[in-house]
Amino acid sequence: HHPKMAGKFKRCNGAMLKDLAPGTQVSVVGKVIKPPMNGAPGQLEAADGVTVTITPLEENEWPTAIVEVCGETGPDGSVNQFVAYGWGDELNMQNYNELCQLSKSDKFQHIFA
């Protein structure tokens, strides 16, 4: 695990990232568009269809077509990746996007705390 992997990570879709302060710990699940290679950023299509740029802070492969990236927000809606986890090759992105929306709702926030 990355040394910063502590505390809570907000489940976010691509649009939600732009509303967060830089340095906020987040978890983003998406389809791999372009994996990071040789220190160059990668790209994910988040559950809401928004393309998110991911910069790994250390080498970490994206093992499957769907990955969860845990990290912190950059100033522009990007994510500085601490670690990535494979979620397989298929996921109902519409359902996951709805989960992200529920996680920011005051009514359901206690479930995601």
N, C-alpha and C positions, 0 to 999 in steps of 0.2 A: 504494500500500500504506500501511496504517496504520503509524505509527512503532514500535509495539510488536510488529509482525509479524516476530519473529525467534525462532529456537530451535524446539523441538519442540512440537507440539500433540497432546495425547492424543485419540484417537478415542473418543468416548463415546456411550452411549445415555442416555436420560433418567435412569434409576435411578442410573447411575454418577456423575452430576454431584453428587448429594447427598453422596457419600462423599469428595469432593475438597475440599482447603483453598481458601478464597477466594483468587482471584488466579491459580489454576492455568490454564495455557493449554490450551484444548480446541478440538476440532473436533466439531461436532454436525451430522448430516445428518437432515433430516426433511421431512415434508409441511407446507406452509404452511397454518396455520389462519387466522391474521390477520397480514398484513404490518405492520411498523412504519410509522406515519404521523405526520408533523408532530411528531416527537420522542417520541411515545407508543410504548411497547413493543409488540412483536409476539409471536406465539405459533407454535411449531412442534409438530407431533406427531413426537417422536423415533422411531427405528426400533423401540423396544420399546413404543410406544404411549403413553408418558408425555408430557404436555404440558409444554413448556419455555417460559418467558418469556424473550424476547430484547430487550435494551435496546441500540439502536445508539449508539455513541459519536460517530458522525458519519453524515450521510445516506448511505444505500447501499440501492438498490432490491433487492428480491428478484425476479429476472427470470422465474423458472419455478415450477412447482408443487412441485418438490423443490429444496431449497437446502442448501448446506453453509455453516454459520456458524462462523467462526473468531473466538475471543475469549478472555475469561477468566471464570472462575466467580465468581458473586456468593455471598453468604453463605447463600443459600436455595435453591440448585440452579438459579438463573437464570444467564444468560450475558450479559456485556457484550460486544457484538459489535464486533470490529475491522473485519471485512469479511465479505461473503456472496457465494457463487458459485452460479450456476444449474447444476443437474444434470439439467435436462430435466423432463418431466412424468410419468415413470414410473420406479420403482425397486423391486426386490424387497426390501422392508423386512425381511423375515424373514432373508434372507441377509445383509443389512448388519448387522443386530443380532447375528448369529452372528459376523461379523467383529469387531465391537466386543468381544464376549466373549473371542474368541481373543486380541485385542490386549492384554488385561490378564492373560492366563495366563503364568505364569513360563516354561512350556515353549516358547511362541511369541513372547515379548517381543522377542527379537533380530531378528525379521523386521520389526517395526514401529518399531524404533529409528531 
